[in-house]
């Protein structure tokens, strides 16, 4: 059972792995988004800043 760690309110029923992930990320949507970006490879792609100029991820 997935629940909000601050309020204790039940959010839904998830499998063990899916329930553990939000808790490991401290229920922070920004951390979950960064994890998804990492898995999709977005964080490793350079960003075009100007024509021919790229910023590499830090």
C-alpha positions in Angstrom: 0.0 0.0 0.0 1.5 3.4 -1.0 1.0 6.2 1.4 2.1 9.8 1.9 4.9 9.7 4.5 3.9 13.1 5.9 0.2 12.7 6.2 -0.1 8.9 6.3 -2.9 9.2 3.6 -3.2 6.1 1.3 -2.5 6.9 -2.3 -3.0 3.5 -3.9 -2.0 -0.1 -4.1 1.4 -0.8 -5.9 3.7 -3.8 -6.3 6.6 -3.9 -3.8 9.2 -2.4 -6.2 6.9 0.4 -7.4 6.0 1.3 -3.8 9.6 1.3 -2.7 10.8 3.8 -5.4 8.9 6.9 -4.2 9.9 6.2 -0.6 13.6 5.9 -1.6 13.3 9.3 -3.4 11.7 10.8 -0.2 8.4 11.3 -2.1 10.1 14.1 -4.1 8.7 14.5 -7.6 11.8 16.3 -8.8 14.0 13.4 -7.7 11.8 10.9 -9.5 11.9 13.1 -12.7 15.7 13.2 -12.6 15.8 9.5 -12.1 13.5 9.1 -15.2 15.7 11.5 -17.2 18.8 9.5 -16.2 17.2 6.2 -17.4 16.2 7.8 -20.6 19.7 9.2 -21.1 18.6 12.8 -21.2 21.0 14.0 -18.5 24.0 12.8 -20.6 23.1 14.7 -23.7 24.7 18.1 -24.4 22.5 21.1 -24.5 22.7 23.5 -27.5 23.5 26.9 -26.1 24.3 28.8 -29.3 25.0 27.6 -32.9 27.9 25.2 -32.6 28.2 25.7 -28.8 27.1 22.9 -26.5 27.0 22.7 -22.7 27.8 19.3 -21.3 26.0 18.1 -18.2 27.9 18.4 -15.0 
